[in-house]
């Protein structure tokens, strides 16, 4: 845990320095994007209990949660009983739902064709 904490402090310092250099024009936009990606916090794992709690928090059925994060209802069921674990894009989408809320996934723009 100490190593991770030290790494987090180091990455935070690197990111702050890069932002400062970008603001004064010494780092271009493309390089700054690389620093932003490098310094992203890792996405946490979600246990079956946490996935079910997240779904319950927003009053979503397994089918609706599956539609929101673009997976199948059977996959959500398997996550909740521990047969499978979410990974990659699904894990990131669960984290976005957890941190930012269901509103992020609702399209309020009815003019989209």
C-alpha positions in Angstrom: 0.0 0.0 0.0 2.9 2.4 0.7 4.3 1.8 -2.7 1.0 2.6 -4.3 0.6 5.8 -2.2 4.1 6.9 -3.1 3.4 6.2 -6.8 0.1 8.2 -6.6 2.0 11.2 -5.1 4.7 11.0 -7.7 2.1 10.7 -10.5 0.2 13.7 -9.0 3.4 15.7 -8.9 4.3 14.8 -12.5 0.8 15.7 -13.7 0.8 19.0 -11.9 4.2 19.9 -13.4 3.0 18.9 -16.9 -0.2 21.0 -16.5 2.0 24.0 -15.6 4.3 23.4 -18.5 1.3 23.0 -20.8 -0.3 26.3 -19.6 2.9 28.2 -20.4 3.2 26.5 -23.8 6.2 24.2 -23.2 4.1 21.0 -23.6 1.7 20.7 -26.6 -1.9 19.4 -26.4 -1.0 15.9 -27.6 1.7 15.4 -25.0 -0.6 16.7 -22.3 -3.2 14.2 -23.3 -0.6 11.4 -22.7 0.1 12.8 -19.2 -3.6 12.9 -18.5 -4.0 9.2 -19.5 -0.9 8.2 -17.5 -2.1 9.8 -14.4 -5.7 8.5 -14.4 -6.8 6.7 -11.3 -7.1 2.9 -11.8 -10.7 1.6 -12.1 -11.6 -0.4 -9.0 -12.9 -3.9 -9.1 -16.6 -4.5 -8.3 -17.7 -7.5 -6.3 -21.0 -9.2 -7.0 -22.5 -7.5 -3.9 -21.3 -4.1 -5.1 -22.8 -4.6 -8.6 -26.1 -5.5 -7.1 -26.0 -2.6 -4.7 -25.2 -0.2 -7.6 -28.1 -1.6 -9.6 -30.4 -1.3 -6.6 -29.3 2.3 -5.9 -30.6 3.4 -9.3 -33.6 1.0 -9.2 -32.5 -0.8 -12.4 -33.3 -4.3 -13.3 -30.6 -6.6 -14.6 -31.9 -6.1 -18.1 -31.9 -2.3 -17.9 -28.4 -2.2 -16.4 -27.3 -4.5 -19.2 -28.7 -2.1 -21.8 -27.2 0.9 -20.1 -23.7 -0.5 -20.2 -24.1 -2.4 -23.5 -23.9 -6.0 -22.3 -26.3 -8.9 -21.9 -28.7 -9.5 -19.0 -27.2 -12.9 -18.5 -23.7 -11.3 -18.1 -25.1 -9.0 -15.4 -26.7 -12.0 -13.7 -23.4 -13.9 -13.8 -21.5 -10.9 -12.3 -24.0 -10.7 -9.4 -23.7 -14.4 -8.6 -20.0 -14.4 -9.0 -19.7 -16.7 -12.0 -18.0 -13.9 -14.0 -16.3 -10.6 -13.2 -16.7 -7.4 -15.2 -13.6 -6.2 -17.0 -12.4 -3.7 -19.6 -15.1 -1.3 -20.9 -17.8 -2.9 -18.7 -15.8 -2.2 -15.6 -15.1 1.3 -16.6 -18.9 1.9 -17.4 -19.8 0.5 -13.9 -17.3 2.9 -12.4 -18.8 5.8 -14.3 -22.3 4.8 -13.2 -21.0 4.6 -9.6 -19.1 7.9 -9.6 -21.2 10.1 -11.9 -24.7 8.6 -11.7 -27.3 7.3 -14.2 -27.8 10.8 -15.6 -24.5 10.5 -17.6 -26.1 7.7 -19.6 -29.4 9.4 -20.3 -29.6 11.1 -23.7 -31.5 14.4 -23.2 -30.9 15.5 -26.8 -34.1 14.4 -28.6 -32.9 16.0 -31.9 -30.4 13.3 -32.6 -31.3 11.6 -35.9 
